[in-house]
Amino acid sequence: MSKNPFINAFSAAIYIIFVVTVMTFVTQPLKTKPDTFFAPITLLSMLTLSVTVMAFLFFYQPLQLFIDGKKKESINLFIKTVGVFAAITLLILFLLFLGLI
């Protein structure tokens, strides 16, 4: 990813919005049908994919910096990325509780 925590955090938020949107539209026609054997397989597959994507977005660049011996810069980038993502999450929760979204 990048060394910009805002880009990393917003990329994670955009990925989450994309996954929720796709899952919402894909499952709309299936609401009246009972779950099958493939429902938990799909859920676990999406979980695995999401964990992999989030690990890339949050850990790839800090790990590269850490391997290059820039430990302090690595930790700062990770903490800033998590902080920006936490702020985005809190903003969404705040807007949700206000009824704006």
N, C-alpha and C positions, 0 to 999 in steps of 0.2 A: 504494500500500500504506500502511503506517503509518510513524511515526517511531520505532517500537519495534523494535530489531533482533531481539529474541526472536520477536516475531510474524512478522516477515519470514522468518527462518531456519526456524522451525517450519512456516510455510506452504510453504516450498520442500520440506522433508522430507515433509510430508503429500502434496504433489503427486507426489513421486517414488514414495511408497508406493502412491498411487492408480494411477499409470500402470503400475507393475510388477504390481499385482494384476489390473488389467483385462487387460493383455497376457498374463499367465499363464493366466487363465481363458478368454480368447478363443482362444488358440493351442493349448490342450489337445486339442481334437478334431482339430486339423490336424497333429498330430505324425507321423502315419503317411502323410500326403500329401506329395508332393514340392513344393518351392518353385516358384512360378510367377513370371511377369513382375511380378505385383503385390506380391511380398514386398519387393523393394528400394524400391518406391514407398511402401509403407506405412512402412517403416523411416525413409526420408528425411522423410516427412511428420511422423512422430512426433518426429523429431529437430528439425525446424523448429518445430513447436509447442512442444516443451519448451524450446528456446532462447528463444523469445519469452516464454513464461511466466516462466522464470528471469530474463530481463532485466527484466521488469516487477517481479518480487519484489525483485530486488537493486538495480536502478538507478533506478527511477521516482522514489522519494522523494528520494534523494540528488541526482538531477538537478534536481528542483524546487527543492531548497534551494540548489543551486549557481547556478541561474538567478536566484534571489532574492537573490544576493549573500552567502549564508551558506556560504562555501567551507569553513571549518574544520568547521562542524557537518555539512556534507555529507560530507566525508571521514571524519569520526568515525563517522557513521551507517553508511557503507559498510563501513568496517573492522570495526566491531562486528558487523554482520550477517554478514559473511564469517567472522569469528571464532566466532560462535555456531554457524554452520552447520558449520564445521570441527570444533568440539567435538562436535556431534551425530554427525558422520561418524566421528570417532575413537571415540566411545562405541559406536556400532554395530559398528565393526571389532573393538573390544575384546570385546564380548559375543559376536561371531561366533567369534573365536579361542578364547574360553573354552568355546564349545559351548553357550552359553545360548540362542542363537537359531539 
